[in-house]
Amino acid sequence: MIFEEALVLNRPFDEVVADVKKAFSTQGFGALTEIDMKATLKAKLDQDIDRYSILGMCNPNFASQALDACPQIGVLLPCNVVVRETDDGVTVEVMDPGLMASITGDPAIEPLAAEVRELINNALAQLN
């Protein structure tokens, strides 16, 4: 699976973004980056899209362990969480950390990915 199961929430966009940050923080993640794709595409291409943010979430403990095991994994960090407006509500999507393990082919990453998947799922469960 490439993505954890997407959540569709019927709350205001800004509230969902704040809730995502809060839920992930309870699992040891912090938001390193926040990319406003709507504003970026408007500024760079004069293109209008629905609200779409990419939150670069990082759990320093697991990031450190992953980098120790496989220094090249940095190209896959941080863990991006997408929050976007859709016709059905506000959708939250996260890549399955297991994909990182399969991309690297390094078996040392697999148990870390499993633990991070559990933390992500815990955070997503708090959003419902």
C-alpha positions as a Markdown table, in Angstrom:
| # | Residue | x | y | z |
|---|---|---|---|---|
| 1 | Met | 0.0 | 0.0 | 0.0 |
| 2 | Ile | 1.4 | 3.4 | -0.9 |
| 3 | Phe | -0.9 | 5.5 | 1.3 |
| 4 | Glu | -2.4 | 5.0 | 4.7 |
| 5 | Glu | -6.2 | 5.1 | 4.3 |
| 6 | Ala | -7.3 | 8.7 | 3.6 |
| 7 | Leu | -9.6 | 10.5 | 6.0 |
| 8 | Val | -12.3 | 12.8 | 4.8 |
| 9 | Leu | -13.4 | 15.3 | 7.4 |
| 10 | Asn | -16.3 | 17.7 | 7.4 |
| 11 | Arg | -14.6 | 20.5 | 9.2 |
| 12 | Pro | -13.1 | 23.8 | 8.0 |
| 13 | Phe | -9.7 | 23.4 | 6.3 |
| 14 | Asp | -7.7 | 25.5 | 8.8 |
| 15 | Glu | -9.2 | 23.6 | 11.7 |
| 16 | Val | -8.2 | 20.3 | 10.1 |
| 17 | Val | -4.6 | 21.5 | 9.5 |
| 18 | Ala | -4.4 | 22.6 | 13.2 |
| 19 | Asp | -5.9 | 19.3 | 14.3 |
| 20 | Val | -3.4 | 17.3 | 12.2 |
| 21 | Lys | -0.5 | 19.2 | 13.8 |
| 22 | Lys | -1.9 | 18.6 | 17.3 |
| 23 | Ala | -2.7 | 14.9 | 16.7 |
| 24 | Phe | 0.8 | 14.2 | 15.2 |
| 25 | Ser | 2.4 | 16.1 | 18.1 |
| 26 | Thr | 0.9 | 13.7 | 20.6 |
| 27 | Gln | 2.8 | 11.0 | 18.7 |
| 28 | Gly | 6.1 | 12.8 | 18.9 |
| 29 | Phe | 6.0 | 14.5 | 15.5 |
| 30 | Gly | 6.6 | 18.2 | 14.8 |
| 31 | Ala | 5.8 | 20.2 | 11.7 |
| 32 | Leu | 9.1 | 21.1 | 10.1 |
| 33 | Thr | 7.5 | 22.6 | 7.0 |
| 34 | Glu | 4.2 | 23.7 | 5.7 |
| 35 | Ile | 3.8 | 24.2 | 2.0 |
| 36 | Asp | 0.7 | 26.1 | 0.8 |
| 37 | Met | 0.3 | 24.6 | -2.7 |
| 38 | Lys | -2.6 | 26.8 | -3.5 |
| 39 | Ala | -0.6 | 30.0 | -2.9 |
| 40 | Thr | 2.5 | 28.6 | -4.5 |
| 41 | Leu | 0.8 | 27.6 | -7.8 |
| 42 | Lys | -1.1 | 30.9 | -7.9 |
| 43 | Ala | 2.1 | 32.9 | -7.4 |
| 44 | Lys | 4.3 | 30.8 | -9.8 |
| 45 | Leu | 1.8 | 29.8 | -12.5 |
| 46 | Asp | -1.3 | 32.0 | -11.9 |
| 47 | Gln | -3.1 | 28.7 | -11.5 |
| 48 | Asp | -6.1 | 28.3 | -9.1 |
| 49 | Ile | -6.6 | 25.1 | -7.2 |
| 50 | Asp | -8.5 | 24.2 | -4.1 |
| 51 | Arg | -6.8 | 24.6 | -0.8 |
| 52 | Tyr | -3.9 | 22.1 | -0.5 |
| 53 | Ser | -1.2 | 22.0 | 2.1 |
| 54 | Ile | 1.7 | 19.6 | 2.6 |
| 55 | Leu | 2.9 | 19.3 | 6.2 |
| 56 | Gly | 6.4 | 18.0 | 6.6 |
| 57 | Met | 6.1 | 16.0 | 9.9 |
| 58 | Cys | 9.2 | 14.7 | 11.7 |
| 59 | Asn | 9.6 | 12.4 | 14.7 |
| 60 | Pro | 13.3 | 13.2 | 15.6 |
| 61 | Asn | 13.8 | 9.9 | 17.4 |
| 62 | Phe | 12.7 | 7.8 | 14.5 |
| 63 | Ala | 14.4 | 10.1 | 11.9 |
| 64 | Ser | 17.7 | 9.7 | 13.8 |
| 65 | Gln | 17.4 | 5.9 | 13.9 |
| 66 | Ala | 16.5 | 5.8 | 10.2 |
| 67 | Leu | 19.4 | 8.0 | 9.2 |
| 68 | Asp | 21.8 | 5.8 | 11.4 |
| 69 | Ala | 20.5 | 2.7 | 9.6 |
| 70 | Cys | 20.4 | 4.1 | 6.1 |
| 71 | Pro | 21.9 | 7.6 | 5.5 |
| 72 | Gln | 20.3 | 7.9 | 2.1 |
| 73 | Ile | 16.8 | 7.7 | 3.6 |
| 74 | Gly | 17.0 | 11.5 | 4.0 |
| 75 | Val | 15.6 | 11.9 | 0.5 |
| 76 | Leu | 12.4 | 10.4 | 1.8 |
| 77 | Leu | 12.1 | 12.5 | 4.9 |
| 78 | Pro | 10.2 | 14.2 | 6.5 |
| 79 | Cys | 7.0 | 12.3 | 6.6 |
| 80 | Asn | 4.6 | 14.3 | 4.4 |
| 81 | Val | 0.9 | 14.7 | 5.4 |
| 82 | Val | -1.4 | 16.2 | 2.7 |
| 83 | Val | -4.4 | 18.2 | 3.7 |
| 84 | Arg | -6.6 | 19.1 | 0.8 |
| 85 | Glu | -10.0 | 20.4 | 0.0 |
| 86 | Thr | -12.2 | 18.1 | -2.1 |
| 87 | Asp | -15.9 | 18.0 | -3.1 |
| 88 | Asp | -16.5 | 15.6 | -0.2 |
| 89 | Gly | -14.8 | 17.7 | 2.6 |
| 90 | Val | -11.2 | 18.0 | 3.7 |
| 91 | Thr | -9.0 | 15.0 | 2.9 |
| 92 | Val | -6.0 | 14.0 | 5.0 |
| 93 | Glu | -3.5 | 11.6 | 3.3 |
| 94 | Val | -0.1 | 10.1 | 4.5 |
| 95 | Met | 2.3 | 7.8 | 2.8 |
| 96 | Asp | 2.7 | 4.4 | 4.3 |
| 97 | Pro | 6.1 | 4.4 | 6.0 |
| 98 | Gly | 6.6 | 0.8 | 4.8 |
| 99 | Leu | 7.2 | 2.2 | 1.4 |
| 100 | Met | 10.4 | 3.8 | 2.7 |
| 101 | Ala | 11.6 | 0.4 | 3.8 |
| 102 | Ser | 10.8 | -1.2 | 0.5 |
| 103 | Ile | 12.4 | 1.6 | -1.5 |
| 104 | Thr | 15.7 | 1.4 | 0.5 |
| 105 | Gly | 15.7 | -2.4 | 0.5 |
| 106 | Asp | 17.3 | -2.1 | 3.9 |
| 107 | Pro | 15.8 | -4.6 | 6.3 |
| 108 | Ala | 16.9 | -2.4 | 9.3 |
| 109 | Ile | 14.3 | 0.1 | 8.2 |
| 110 | Glu | 11.4 | -2.3 | 8.4 |
| 111 | Pro | 10.9 | -2.4 | 12.2 |
| 112 | Leu | 11.2 | 1.4 | 12.3 |
| 113 | Ala | 8.7 | 1.8 | 9.5 |
| 114 | Ala | 6.3 | -0.5 | 11.4 |
| 115 | Glu | 6.6 | 1.6 | 14.6 |
| 116 | Val | 6.1 | 4.9 | 12.6 |
| 117 | Arg | 3.1 | 3.4 | 10.8 |
| 118 | Glu | 1.5 | 2.7 | 14.3 |
| 119 | Leu | 2.2 | 6.3 | 15.4 |
| 120 | Ile | 0.7 | 7.7 | 12.2 |
| 121 | Asn | -2.4 | 5.5 | 12.5 |
| 122 | Asn | -2.7 | 6.7 | 16.2 |
| 123 | Ala | -2.6 | 10.3 | 15.0 |
| 124 | Leu | -5.1 | 9.7 | 12.2 |
| 125 | Ala | -7.4 | 8.0 | 14.6 |
| 126 | Gln | -7.5 | 11.1 | 16.8 |
| 127 | Leu | -8.8 | 13.2 | 13.8 |
| 128 | Asn | -12.1 | 11.3 | 13.6 |
